[in-house]
Amino acid sequence: MTKTGEVRFEASVPSFEEVKAENKTTTVVLNTGNGDIAALALIKGFRFKVALMEEHFNENYIESDKYPKATFKGNVVDFDVAKLSENEKEFTIKGTLELHGKSKKITVPAKIRKTEDGIHLTSYFTVNSDDFDIEIPKMVSNKVSKQVNISLDCTLK
């Protein structure tokens, strides 16, 4: 497990100010016996370059007082800790992402390898803000993408 997993997201649109944030306090737990995996990110843990953007994200988009966390519960398909090495191996993770009070089943790719510090896991995937009833105000709809690119990077110890 780790409590310092890094989750980043980006919903930028070309020619406009970048819309991206990072959370370096994501908890991720992997059961090496059966491949079950769970992650929890506190919404207010996401940091933006622009403070006003962070405020709008928390108050208007994600409503972090009402929906304080994002969670994922799933399974790394065909996971076998004995077959891990220093070389990255590609896996598929299937599970349910819960965000903004909505749940959606997702299937995402992951790369996993053994390191001196533990098990290193990375994943890159895209979700649609509409799937989680996240409304983007008309006034900025051409500046914020509904397709949100997400990355996870963590070392489980």
Secondary structure, DSSP 4 states (H G I P E B T S, - for coil): -EEEEEEEEE---TTS---EEEEEEEEEEE-TTT-EEEEEEEGGG-EESSHHHHHHIIIIIS-TTTS-EEEEEEEETT--GGG--SS-EEEEEEEEEEETTEEEEEEEEEEEEEETTEEEEEEEEEEEGGGGT-PPPGGGTTTS-SEEEEEEEEEE-
